[in-house]
Every structure is written in structure tokens, then in C-alpha cells.
Amino acid sequence: MDGIEGTLKTFSGTSVYDELKTILSYYTSIEHDFDDFTRAFSIHCPDVCGRCCQVFIPDVTYLEALAVAFHIVMVQGRDVSYLETWRDGHRSCPLYDEETHRCSAYAVRPIVCRVFGSAATATREGLSFGGCRLPVAPNDRIARIGHDELVSSGVRIPVMGDYGEAVDSMQRSSKRRLLDEAILDCAAKLIFMKRMVQESDDDPSSPLAS
């Protein structure tokens, strides 16, 4: 997560710092969870696709939104005011770059974006993997992989729901909001906290002073 650690120090000693460290550390810890599974079953997204991003605005928890807002506002230095009217004219994810066909905040993308297409789903019948609904070419779609084939593969099968539950357990509330709304609120909080930290640095008597 290039550029993040240095900027994160700005919030050292605050609750925001602890919250960001929690979610960013988790993202780092699961970075290679899907490698063996996707390799064993030849699962991969095509380069510069982004078709799922074009028709989907993810709903996210507070910590996921905080990480995205931090990356956009504090690391990239971008304005998020465009999100105030995002859904008036878009169906796509607000992080999707239509020119590059890539995520503009890929390093801190939410859990659903990390596990979609890379993890199995737990059902009443057992584990299953359905592949992408948007084939790269005619007949180029992974057929449904059933429970028996998955568990007999000899590789660890990541399960989508486990990752969502893990993120939920890191915060007081598992309430989810659409990404654009959540980013706006978290960005405002980060800007306020940064101002408070800077003021405390100028005032040694402040409770936030280090």
C-alpha cells in the first residue's frame, strides 16, 4: 500500500489511526488468501475489464469506507465533492475510472471487491463457485464448481461470507451504506481530524498533542 503508511502517521494517537490500522492490516493479511484457489481452478479476471464495476455501487461498512476516503483525500489529495450527486447520473462504482477501466483506489478496495470472483459461496448444499456472469468471450465462462470438486481439490477454499464477518467483527456496528454516501461522511471526518491534529501540534496543552 504505497504512500499510505507515511500519510497515516498524520493521525497517530487518534482513534482514526487505530481504525485505519485495523482495516489496512486486515487487507494486508488476506492479500494472498485467494492465490492457490484461483490458480488451481484457472480463475482470473481479464485485464482492464471493469464490467462489474460499471453496474455496481458496493455497500460498505464504516471501516471500509474510512480506508477508501483516507486513500482518496489524504493520499491522493483528491476532492470528493463529486460524490454528492453521483447517483443522479451513474450506475457505476464511484471508484471506477472509465478511461483506464481500473479501480482508482484499488489498494483499499472494499471486501466485496476483493472476494467477488475469487472466493466460494457457502450454501445449504455446501460450497459452490459460479464464476463471472460476464464472459470474456462466447463460451468462455467458468462452469459452476460444486462442493465435492472444491473440497477434494487439496487447496484451501476461501469462503466469501467469512471475510464479511471478519470485517464486521472489527467494528461496533456492521451497518452498511452505499459507498458514495459513506465516503463523503468519512472524508469530512478525516479532514476535521487532520485539522484538530494540526492545531494540537501548535498547542502543547491540547489533549491531542503528542
Steps between C-alpha positions, in 0.01 A plus 500: 500500500743755369469850642256403772724434801671838491172688474342287770748637754316831476227347717729326748351496850140537381213253472509544122858374495400184690200443276701538182778275628241234580343483155821558303681229695216259426516579128873431503450172687257359242680626192603151387210300643358434154816411309491119536126479437498713187812331369361149555181573307647744244281785628599850400351831397609627158730801493334843497149355510303684768163390368370410845609846622295665226169378642562472872536739793614292799356545845770515764560518872646802675857365508497415130373848413754661732787325323374609158441859612846512657662378179311744277518813716822461698721288273384604153394851599177481303174686563197280570228761445410332171345221705224728630303449178662179381187287467315767305675384186702187574442132559869423528720486808636848580851353522489368143714693252327481162815600312735241647227243581660457843416573860635841603546381860593137437732466801213571739210353304216361719471134596231417245733617223781285638302178530260524206618254238776373729315316777237231531153546648363293787150365426272243661635245254861583587758714328461618143668730253308643208759705318446834333163575345669705231702267273805640328395328177221260395521175700789645701339476842591278790228243553358461846748321722325287760580413859661161434741636241594792723568302817685223316733745325757489778519880525354733760173642373434861607133555586347837420287535812795444734665821385191711550455359849864573583460865404175524695675372811752786487243773563215584732241495222477289187257746340571553133447800277553562130861590431446853372306610810739330738810652339358852532440463874838338565682762292342777708609323818856459376530863398369609841734266686800614298420861587468410868834318497673793332353743752608276787854497366498880528351485849694271740220522757252333262386142589598392148853631530762230488 
